[in-house]
Structures are given as C-alpha cells and as structure tokens.
Amino acid sequence: MTGPLLFFMHVLLIGLRASGKSTLGRGLAAALARPFIDLDDATAALMRAQSAAEAINTQGLSAFRLAETQALREVLAFPSPHIIALGGGTPTAPGAADLLRAAMGDGKACVIYLRAQAATLQARLRQSDTATRPSLTGASVVDEVPVLFAQRDELYTLLANNTLNIDTMDEPQAIAALRLMATK
C-alpha cells in the first residue's frame, strides 16, 4: 500500500534476529516523530518478566508465543500510528499471522520485512552479546540462524507489504529507506 494513507498506519518491522528491527525501529520512530514499541518488551511485561529471554526461560516458549499474540493484538488496537518491532518469531505465534493480515487488510498496518542473508545475520550476532538470547533450536544462537532463515523467510516475504534488503546497508541508509517506504 502506498500513498498518504500509509503515514497514518502502524509500521511493523519483521525479520530474524540481528536484522535491526529494534534499532531501526527506534530510528524510524524518531525520524517520523512516532511512538516506538518493541513487541518483545511488551510481551515480557504481559508475562511479568524483565525480558523476553527471562519469560521464555521461566515460562517456556509456548507460553511466550501465546502472550506474544496477545501483545500484538493490543498494540494493533492503538488508535495512533506506532512503529512496532516484532519479535523474530512473532509471525509464527498462534494467530499472529492472521492478526497481521487482518490489520493490513483493514488498512491499519504496513509490514516491512528487514531481510538479510543468514551469513550477514551470523556475522552481526558474532559481534554482539548473545548471552541473553535463548536458543530456539538447541544449537547456538549463531549456528541456528540458517535453520531459522530457511523456516521463516517465505512466511516473512508473504506477510510483508515491502521488503528491505539490508545486507549492505548501514543504519542511516536503512532508516532513510524505511522512512521512504513509510511515507510514500
């Protein structure tokens, strides 16, 4: 969806870990003077946990995914437009993809997939602190990226209104590109 109406919609960022959803979401929110929500934080708060990792570690991934769908439902109902960084697994949570499709169909949301190749994401993760990131496959957080990419890339692509390939972009370039997508 394009045109001036897009400026009045929620902009949701999806993608794998290390794709920059939270960082770029904060930057885009500042550039557009909109509130920012990190859905991982909203989900953790619903679960009365300090972080998504704590919620997953103490209450389990299934409980986290159910809470994630509830958090998504709540933020999509906000009347003013927000920039929302979804968790990497949000589209796989029970009912979440349907909520996203409905919000897009109702003209309430635009979904942008921050897409990077597995090797790019692995390199970023190697340079960051992964101690608080729970493994989703039993492999290390870095080693599981190709598996998660294979499992989720098609879903992300099908759900998104737009895809931004971020492999070679730095933060200012990506924010500029996102700003264009969110306002054209």
N, C-alpha and C positions, 0 to 999 in steps of 0.2 A: 504494500500500500504506500502510495506516495502522496504528496500534496500537503497543504497547510494543516489538514486534519491530523497528520502524523504528530505534529508538535503537541497535540492535546492528549496523546495516548501515553500509556506506560511504555517504557522501552525496557525490554527484558533481555539480558545477556546470558547466553548459554554457551557451554563448551567444557572441555575437560579441565582437570587441574592444571594450573600453571598457564592457562590461556590468557589470564589477565582480567577475568570477569570483575573481580572486586576492585583492583587498581584502576582499570579503565572505566569501570562504572562510577567510581568516585570522581575521576577526572571529567567524565562526561556530565555528571550531575553538576559539578562546579561550573563547567562551561555553559550549561543550559539553565543554571540557577534553579535546579530542581532538587527535591529531596532524594537521597540515596538510601536504599535498603539492601543489605546483604542477607539473602534468604537463609544462609547457614546460621547467621546470628539470630534471626527471627525464630527459626526452628529450635535452636538451642534454648532460647528464652521460653518458648512454649513448654519445653521439656524440663524447665528449671535447672538447666545445666549452664556452665560457664562458657562452653564452646561446643561446636558440632562434634569434635573428637571426643570430648567427655560424654556427650549424650550417646554417641554410638558405643563407646567403650562400656558405659554403665548400664544402658538400657537396650542395646542391640540395634543392629542396622534396620531390622523390620519396623521396630517402633519409631526409629528416626524417620524412615520413609513415610510412614503414616502421618507423623507430625509435620513433615515437610509439605505434604499435600494440603494439610490444614493451614499452614502458614502461607502457602501460595494462594489459597482461596481468600484468606484475609487481606493480603496485600493487593490482590487484584481488585478487591472491592473498594479500595481507597478512591475517593472521588477526584482528587487532584493527581495529575500525572507525576509519576516517580520513575527514577532509574533503578532497576532491580537486577542485582546479580544473583542468578540462580546457582544452587549448588550443582556440581558436575553431574550428580545422579538425579537431580530433580525430575527431569523428563521421564525417568524410569520408575518414579514413585507411583504407587497405585492411584490412578485417576488424574495424575498431574498433566499428562499429555492432553487428555480431554479438556481439562481446565484451560490449558494454553490455547488449544484450537478454538474453544468457545470464546475466549477473550479476544482472539484475533478476528474471529468471525463477527463478533459484535462491535468491532472497531475500537475496542478498549486497550489493545496491546499490539505492539510490534516486537517480534522476537528476532534478535540478531545473533547468529552463530559466530563466535570467535574461534575460527578454525586454524589449527596449526598441526603440522605433521608430528607424529609420535617422537621422532628424534629431536625436534625443537623443544617439545614439552619435557622430554627427559633431560635435555641439557639445562633447561631452566630449573627443574627440580633438583638437579645435582648441585646447583649454585645456591639453593635455598635451604632453610631449616625444615626438614620433613618429619621431625620428631613428633609433632602433634598431628600429623596426617595419618589417619588409620588406613591400613591396607584393606582393600576391598576384595582381593582375590587370594590372599595368603602369600603372595610374592611381595617383594619390597615395593614401596611406593613408586620408585623409579622404574623397576622392571615390569610392573603391571600396566604401564601406560600403553604399550602396543595392543594388549588384550582389550583394555577399555576402549581404545580408539576403534578397534575392529567391531566391538559390540555397539558402540553409540554413534559413530559418525553418520550412519544412514538416518537414524532417528533424528539427530540434531538437524541434519540437512532438510529432512521432510517437514520438521516443525517450524523452521525459520522462514521469516519473510525475506531476510537478507543474510548473506554470509560474508564475513570479512576475513580474508586470509592474512594472518598476522605473522607468518614465519619471518619475514624480513622487515617488519615494521618496528620502529621504536615507539615508546609511549606517546610522545606528542603526535607522531604521524597517525597512530591508531585512534587517538582521541579526535583528531581532525576528521578522519574518515568516518568515525561513528557520528560525529556531530552532523556531517553532511547527510548521512543516512537517516538521522533522527529529525531533520528539519526540511528535507526536500519534498 
